[in-house]
C-alpha cells in the first residue's frame, strides 16, 4: 500500500501554492462548460455568437450594397 502525502501546514508556502493551483483549476473549468448543461465551452460559445453576429452584419451590408447598385442604375438610366 502506498503512503499518502502529508498535507502541508496551513499558512506555509506549499499550502498557498496548493490553494492557488486550486483557484487556477476552478477558473480553467469556466473556460470549458462551467458545469452548464452543454458540451460547448465558453470560448466555443463566444466564437459561435461572433460568427452569427458577423453573418447578420454581412447580410445587412449586402442589402445596403444592393440598394446602392439599384440607385446608381436608376440615376444612370435617368441620365440616358
C-alpha positions as CSV (number, residue, x, y, z in Angstrom):
1,X,0.0,0.0,0.0
2,X,1.3,3.5,-0.9
3,X,1.7,6.1,1.8
4,X,-0.4,9.2,1.3
5,X,1.4,12.5,1.1
6,X,1.1,14.7,4.2
7,X,-0.9,17.9,3.9
8,X,1.4,21.0,4.2
9,X,0.9,23.1,7.3
10,X,-1.6,25.9,7.0
11,X,0.0,29.2,6.1
12,X,3.0,27.6,4.6
13,X,4.3,28.5,1.2
14,X,3.4,25.0,0.0
15,X,-0.2,25.4,1.2
16,X,-0.5,28.7,-0.5
17,X,0.8,27.2,-3.8
18,X,-1.7,24.4,-3.5
19,X,-4.5,26.8,-2.8
20,X,-3.6,29.0,-5.8
21,X,-3.4,25.9,-8.1
22,X,-6.9,25.0,-6.9
23,X,-8.1,28.5,-7.9
24,X,-6.5,28.2,-11.3
25,X,-8.3,24.8,-11.8
26,X,-11.6,26.4,-10.9
27,X,-11.2,29.2,-13.4
28,X,-9.9,27.0,-16.1
29,X,-13.1,25.0,-15.7
30,X,-15.1,28.1,-16.6
31,X,-13.2,28.2,-19.9
32,X,-14.9,24.9,-20.5
33,X,-18.6,24.5,-19.8
34,X,-18.5,25.6,-16.1
35,X,-21.0,22.8,-15.2
36,X,-23.6,24.1,-17.7
37,X,-25.8,21.6,-19.3
38,X,-23.9,21.8,-22.6
39,X,-20.8,20.4,-24.1
40,X,-19.9,23.8,-25.6
41,X,-17.3,25.7,-23.6
42,X,-17.2,29.5,-23.0
43,X,-14.7,30.1,-25.8
44,X,-16.6,27.9,-28.3
45,X,-19.8,29.7,-27.3
46,X,-18.2,33.1,-27.8
47,X,-16.9,32.0,-31.3
48,X,-20.4,30.8,-32.3
49,X,-22.0,34.1,-31.1
50,X,-19.4,36.1,-33.0
51,X,-20.0,34.1,-36.2
52,X,-23.7,34.6,-36.0
53,X,-23.3,38.4,-35.4
54,X,-20.8,38.7,-38.3
55,X,-23.1,36.8,-40.6
56,X,-26.0,39.1,-39.6
57,X,-24.0,42.2,-40.2
58,X,-22.8,40.8,-43.6
59,X,-26.4,40.3,-44.7
60,X,-27.2,43.9,-43.8
61,X,-24.2,45.2,-45.7
62,X,-25.1,43.1,-48.8
63,X,-28.6,44.7,-48.7
64,X,-27.1,48.2,-48.5
65,X,-24.7,47.4,-51.4
66,X,-27.7,46.1,-53.5
67,X,-29.6,49.3,-52.8
68,X,-26.7,51.5,-53.8
69,X,-26.3,49.5,-57.1
70,X,-30.1,50.0,-57.8
71,X,-29.8,53.7,-57.0
72,X,-26.7,54.0,-59.3
73,X,-28.6,52.2,-62.1
74,X,-31.6,54.4,-61.7
75,X,-29.5,57.5,-61.9
76,X,-27.7,56.2,-64.9
77,X,-30.9,55.3,-66.6
78,X,-32.4,58.7,-65.9
79,X,-29.3,60.5,-67.4
80,X,-29.5,58.4,-70.6
